[in-house]
Amino acid sequence: MPGATVVIVGNLGQEPEVKDAGGTPVVSLSIAANRRAKFDGEWQDVTDWYRVSWFGTRAEGMARHLAKGS
């Protein structure tokens, strides 16, 4: 869907992984987002993991400025 925006707030679980896809740079990230959820009447911390990829010049900038834990 063009123009769609998704906001994921969390920390990088590993260093950005940079690859070349036929001349186009691609960076892949693993983002850990923490939340609290109630299970069987008890509150617990839950970590959700998201795998995100960027392509093109934006990917190059992401790889330069992001690091594990940021």
C-alpha positions, 0 to 999 in steps of 0.5 A: 500500500503506497504511503503506508506508515508503520512505527516500531519502537524498540532496540536492534537485536543485532548489527544491521546486515547489509547486502547487495541485491543486483546493484541495489543495497539492502539492509536487514534489521531485527527489532525487539519491542517490549510490552506488558501483557496479562496472562492468567491474571499475572502481568508479564514482560513480553518481547516481540521481534520484527524483521525489517528491510530497507532498499536503496540509498536509505538502506546505506544511511541506516547501516551507517547510523544504526548499531546493536542495542540502539 
